[in-house]
Amino acid sequence: MSDKNFYCVAKGRVVGICLTYAFSQKQVDGFAQALHEGFMEFDDAVSYMRINATTPESEWLVYDRRGNGISLEQYLDTTHDSSAESTRDSHLTEVVINPDFCRQQFEQLAY
């Protein structure tokens, strides 16, 4: 088990950013030439995906622990929380990331 917050699957059964290690491992176990990596910060995960993903950014999904996916754009919309710390992303003006808040919001959207 890992202590990272975001698990990228750049080449696997699905391509996207997973919020749990277990789901990300299911996507790469036994997959030939899989590309995956875990990150503490969301902007580092996105940077890795931009370099290594096998699909365009518009097709990436963010997956919760059940494997429910939403678009990267929808996920970013759920991360704007004034109590969180700001992080810079080279493509976006500013993205505010609070992993606990994101997981709560994501699970509400997944239903």
Helices and strands as residue ranges (DSSP letters): E 6-11, E 16-18, H 21-28, E 35-39, H 42-52, G 57-59, E 61-63, E 69-71, H 72-78, E 85-87, E 95-97, H 99-109
